[in-house]
Amino acid sequence: MTPKERMAAAMNRTVPDRVPVMCQMSIGHMLLQTGLSPLRFWHSAEVFAEGLLRMRALYGFDGILISLHGHTPDWEKNLVRLERVEAGERATWADGDRSFYPADDLPVWSPARKREAAFFPAFDPASIPGLAAYIPVSQGLRFVFDPDHLFDVVDAVRAAAGEDYSIHGEVTSPLDYYLDLFGFEQALFGLVEDPGRAEAILERLSGAIMPLALGFVRHGADAVKISSPYAGAGFLSPDFYRRFVLPYEGRIARAVRQAGAHAYLHTCGDVHDRLELMAESGASGLECLDPPPLGRTDLADAKKRVGAKLFIKGNVDPVHTLLRGDPDAVREDARRRLAVGAPGGGYILSTACSIAPRTPRENVSALLETVEETG
């Protein structure tokens, strides 16, 4: 089998020639391993595509996840000043914004004008546009789209590797946009005090994300990941998950499936109490399933409960095993995962969440080595 065929078999819950390997990687890890300019890696579709392709080749992964898209081709025209320092790159922009690009992490943005959170009690859901304008990356950081170049990086990666390797796009859950729009405190109070307004907002947000998800499919992605890091047990109860997450992620997942691609849910932390709820979404699979101590998901239990409906991608501990362990510890852990996940198919060996920036390269390489020996 080719890597693309191998991934397709696993996502279809059949038995491939060997278990595929594909991990999500942090921006910091990719920067450290490639040595590419942090600023260009963030802003340039060409440089970001190059980095993704180089990382796939480095670790022999069977697929490529495209987590950023919609880069502006002429972004450099707004760059007023660039300063290279030991820890990264500092930039000043024409609108007065300043940003710092570490050599091992996400950018830190210092806007000239502070962005105010929307006011939930008076917010009109109809004011949400039909197409999302940005990715809510983390801690207020936004990756703003160029609407005329939404899928340039997808086309570039697919042209270079799409015939041989599985290409995955990524969209962010409506819940994340909701939290980004209002701020955490106001957004969470809104779920309790005015759930009807919250549901109307989440419905509009899911509609704004839909064109992005379906655009990935039109541009040849084999699967679309719906990233939902705040939908776990540490943040929302199962009842709140059913009401404020499931309908909206499910709408996107079902549309992707109907368009002919796979959709899978990525939720960090503890999901052991909502696996069956996640299976109701219509998605093809689940990613993360953090094991103890990061979460409470046991792979054998998860496979028994939802493995007949969903493929599973995970659940190697990215912190205690991959970051802090050594290659022998990684191999031992991977063998345990393979012994449970491989029988019957439907399993992709992966870290539960992202490979941390300073994870040793040899530890990541041990995953494929183990699969080739035993998987």
C-alpha positions in Angstrom: 0.0 0.0 0.0 1.0 3.6 -0.5 0.9 5.8 2.6 -2.3 7.4 1.1 -4.0 4.0 0.7 -2.8 3.0 4.2 -4.4 6.0 5.8 -7.6 5.5 3.8 -7.8 2.0 5.0 -7.4 3.0 8.6 -9.9 5.8 8.3 -12.4 3.4 6.7 -11.9 1.1 9.7 -10.3 -1.7 7.7 -7.0 -3.4 8.1 -4.0 -1.8 6.2 -0.7 -3.5 5.4 0.6 -1.8 8.6 -0.7 0.7 11.1 -0.2 4.2 9.6 1.7 6.9 11.6 0.8 10.5 11.5 1.3 13.0 14.3 0.2 16.6 14.8 3.2 18.8 15.3 3.5 22.1 17.2 4.7 25.1 15.2 7.7 25.3 17.5 8.8 21.7 16.8 8.6 22.3 13.1 10.6 25.5 13.4 13.3 23.9 15.4 13.6 20.9 13.1 13.6 22.8 9.8 15.5 26.0 10.8 13.1 28.0 8.7 12.4 31.7 9.4 9.6 31.9 12.0 8.1 35.0 10.4 8.1 33.5 6.9 6.8 30.1 8.2 3.8 31.9 9.7 3.1 34.3 6.8 4.2 32.6 3.6 2.2 29.8 2.1 5.3 28.6 0.1 7.5 28.5 3.2 4.8 26.8 5.3 4.2 24.2 2.6 7.9 23.6 2.4 8.1 23.0 6.2 5.2 20.6 6.2 6.7 18.5 3.4 10.1 18.5 5.0 8.7 17.3 8.4 6.7 14.6 6.7 9.9 13.3 5.1 11.9 13.6 8.3 9.6 11.3 10.3 8.2 9.2 7.5 4.6 10.1 8.4 1.8 8.7 6.2 -0.1 12.0 6.1 0.3 15.8 6.3 -1.9 18.0 8.4 -2.4 21.6 7.0 -3.2 23.6 10.1 -2.7 27.1 8.6 -4.2 28.3 5.3 -5.4 31.5 3.6 -2.0 33.2 3.6 -1.8 36.6 1.9 0.7 36.5 -1.0 1.8 40.1 -0.7 2.1 40.1 3.1 5.6 41.7 3.0 4.3 45.0 1.7 3.0 45.7 5.2 6.2 44.9 6.9 7.9 48.1 8.0 10.8 46.7 10.0 12.3 43.2 10.7 14.9 42.6 13.4 16.6 39.3 13.9 17.5 38.5 17.5 18.9 35.3 19.1 15.5 34.1 20.3 13.6 34.8 17.1 12.5 37.7 14.9 10.7 41.0 15.7 8.5 42.7 13.2 6.8 46.1 13.0 3.8 46.5 10.7 2.3 49.4 8.7 -0.7 49.5 11.0 1.4 50.0 14.1 1.2 46.4 15.3 4.3 44.7 16.6 5.0 41.0 16.7 7.6 38.6 17.9 8.2 35.2 16.3 10.1 32.9 18.6 12.3 30.2 17.1 10.4 27.6 19.0 6.8 28.7 19.5 3.8 30.7 18.2 4.0 34.4 17.5 3.3 36.9 20.2 1.2 39.8 18.8 1.1 43.3 20.3 -1.6 45.2 18.5 -1.6 49.0 18.2 -5.2 49.0 19.1 -6.6 46.6 21.7 -9.3 44.3 20.4 -12.5 44.5 22.6 -14.6 41.5 23.2 -18.1 41.5 21.8 -20.9 42.2 24.3 -22.8 39.0 24.6 -26.2 40.3 26.1 -26.7 42.6 23.1 -25.0 40.6 20.4 -26.9 40.0 17.2 -26.2 36.5 15.8 -27.1 37.7 12.3 -24.1 40.0 12.4 -21.8 37.0 12.0 -20.7 36.8 8.3 -21.2 33.8 6.2 -17.4 33.1 6.0 -15.0 33.0 8.9 -12.3 35.6 8.6 -9.6 34.1 10.8 -8.4 31.1 12.8 -8.6 31.6 16.6 -5.2 30.0 17.2 -4.5 30.4 20.9 -4.7 33.0 23.7 -6.1 35.7 21.5 -3.8 35.0 18.6 -5.6 35.1 15.3 -4.5 34.0 11.9 -6.4 36.2 9.5 -7.4 34.8 6.1 -6.9 36.3 2.7 -10.3 35.3 1.2 -8.9 35.2 -2.3 -6.2 32.7 -1.4 -7.8 30.5 1.1 -6.4 27.2 -0.2 -3.1 28.1 -1.9 -1.1 26.1 0.6 -3.4 23.2 0.2 -2.9 23.2 -3.6 0.9 23.4 -3.1 1.1 20.5 -0.7 -1.3 18.4 -2.7 0.6 19.1 -5.9 3.8 18.0 -4.2 2.6 15.0 -2.2 -1.2 14.4 -2.7 -0.8 11.4 -4.9 1.3 9.5 -2.4 0.3 10.8 1.0 -2.9 11.6 2.9 -3.6 15.3 3.0 -5.7 16.6 5.9 -7.1 20.1 6.4 -8.1 21.6 9.7 -10.9 23.9 10.9 -11.7 25.1 14.3 -14.8 24.3 16.3 -17.6 26.8 16.6 -17.1 26.7 20.3 -13.6 28.1 20.0 -14.8 31.0 17.8 -17.5 31.7 20.4 -15.0 31.8 23.2 -12.7 34.0 21.2 -15.5 36.4 20.3 -16.7 37.1 23.8 -13.8 36.1 26.1 -14.0 33.0 28.3 -15.9 34.5 31.3 -18.6 36.3 29.3 -19.0 33.4 26.9 -19.4 30.8 29.7 -21.9 32.9 31.6 -23.8 33.2 28.3 -24.2 29.5 28.0 -25.9 29.5 31.4 -27.8 32.8 31.4 -29.0 33.0 27.8 -28.5 29.6 26.2 -30.9 30.4 23.3 -28.7 33.3 22.2 -25.6 31.1 22.6 -27.1 28.4 20.4 -28.1 31.0 17.7 -24.5 32.3 17.8 -23.0 28.8 17.5 -25.3 28.0 14.7 -24.2 31.0 12.7 -20.5 30.3 13.5 -20.9 26.7 12.2 -22.3 28.1 9.0 -19.3 30.5 8.7 -16.8 27.6 9.2 -18.6 25.3 6.8 -17.2 26.9 3.6 -13.7 26.4 5.0 -14.3 22.7 5.7 -15.9 22.0 2.3 -13.2 24.1 0.6 -10.5 21.7 1.9 -12.5 18.8 0.3 -12.9 20.6 -3.0 -9.1 21.2 -3.1 -8.4 17.5 -2.6 -8.1 17.0 1.1 -8.7 13.4 2.2 -9.9 14.4 5.6 -10.7 17.4 7.7 -9.9 17.7 11.4 -12.3 19.7 13.5 -10.1 21.1 16.3 -12.1 21.5 19.6 -9.6 21.8 22.5 -12.1 23.2 25.0 -14.8 20.5 24.6 -13.3 18.0 27.1 -14.4 17.1 30.6 -12.1 19.7 32.2 -14.1 22.5 30.7 -17.6 21.3 29.8 -20.0 18.8 31.3 -21.5 16.0 29.1 -24.8 17.9 29.1 -23.2 21.1 27.9 -21.3 19.1 25.3 -24.5 17.7 24.0 -26.1 21.1 23.8 -23.3 23.5 22.8 -20.8 21.3 20.9 -22.3 18.2 19.4 -25.0 19.9 17.1 -22.5 22.3 15.6 -19.5 20.1 15.1 -21.8 17.4 13.9 -23.2 19.7 11.2 -19.7 20.3 9.9 -18.6 16.7 10.2 -21.7 15.4 8.3 -21.2 17.9 5.5 -17.6 16.8 5.1 -18.6 13.2 5.0 -21.3 13.9 2.4 -18.8 15.7 0.3 -16.7 12.5 0.1 -14.0 13.1 2.7 -13.4 11.9 6.3 -13.9 14.2 9.3 -12.5 13.6 12.7 -12.7 15.4 16.1 -9.7 16.6 18.0 -10.3 17.3 21.6 -7.6 17.6 24.2 -7.7 16.4 27.8 -10.3 14.1 29.2 -13.0 12.8 26.9 -13.6 9.4 28.5 -17.1 10.4 29.7 -18.3 11.6 26.3 -16.9 9.1 23.8 -20.4 7.9 22.8 -21.6 11.5 22.4 -18.7 12.2 20.1 -19.6 9.1 18.1 -23.1 10.7 17.5 -21.5 13.6 15.6 -21.3 11.7 12.3 -17.5 12.1 12.3 -15.3 9.4 10.9 -12.9 9.4 13.8 -11.4 10.8 17.0 -8.0 12.2 17.8 -6.1 12.7 21.0 -7.8 10.4 23.6 -5.2 11.6 26.1 -4.1 8.8 28.5 -3.4 9.4 32.2 -2.2 11.7 33.6 -3.1 14.1 30.8 -6.6 12.7 30.5 -8.4 9.5 31.5 -8.9 7.7 28.2 -7.8 4.0 28.1 -7.3 2.9 24.5 -8.7 -0.5 24.9 -11.8 0.9 26.6 -12.2 3.6 23.8 -11.9 1.0 21.1 -14.4 -1.3 22.8 -16.9 1.5 23.2 -16.7 3.4 19.9 -14.2 1.5 17.7 -17.1 0.0 15.6 -18.1 3.5 14.6 -15.0 5.6 14.6 -11.3 5.3 13.7 -9.0 6.2 16.5 -5.9 8.4 16.1 -3.7 8.6 19.2 -3.0 8.1 22.1 0.8 8.2 22.9 1.5 10.7 25.8 3.3 13.6 24.1 4.7 15.0 27.4 5.7 12.1 29.7 6.6 9.6 26.9 7.7 11.6 23.8 9.1 14.8 25.3 10.6 13.5 28.6 11.3 9.9 27.6 13.9 8.2 25.5 13.6 6.1 22.3 13.3 2.9 24.3 10.4 4.3 26.3 8.7 5.5 23.2 9.1 2.0 21.5 7.7 0.3 24.6 4.7 2.6 24.7 4.1 2.3 21.0 4.1 -1.5 21.2 1.4 -1.3 23.8 -0.7 1.0 21.7 -0.3 -1.2 18.6 -1.2 -4.3 20.5 -4.5 -2.8 21.4 -5.2 -0.5 18.5 -4.1 -2.6 15.5 -6.4 -5.6 15.7 -9.4 -5.2 13.4 -8.0 -2.0 11.8 -9.2 1.5 12.3 -6.2 2.7 14.2 -3.6 5.4 13.4 -0.6 5.6 15.7 -0.1 9.2 16.9 0.7 11.4 19.8 -2.4 12.2 21.7 -1.9 16.0 21.0 0.8 17.9 19.4 4.5 17.0 19.5 6.0 19.6 21.9 8.6 22.0 20.5 11.7 20.5 22.1 10.8 16.9 21.7 13.9 15.0 20.7 13.9 14.0 17.1 15.0 10.4 17.8 11.9 10.0 20.0 9.6 10.9 17.2 11.5 8.7 14.8 11.0 5.7 17.2 7.3 5.7 16.4 7.7 4.7 12.7 10.6 2.4 13.6 8.3 0.5 16.0 5.5 0.2 13.5 7.8 -1.1 10.8 9.0 -3.8 13.3 5.7 -4.8 14.8 2.7 -2.9 13.3 
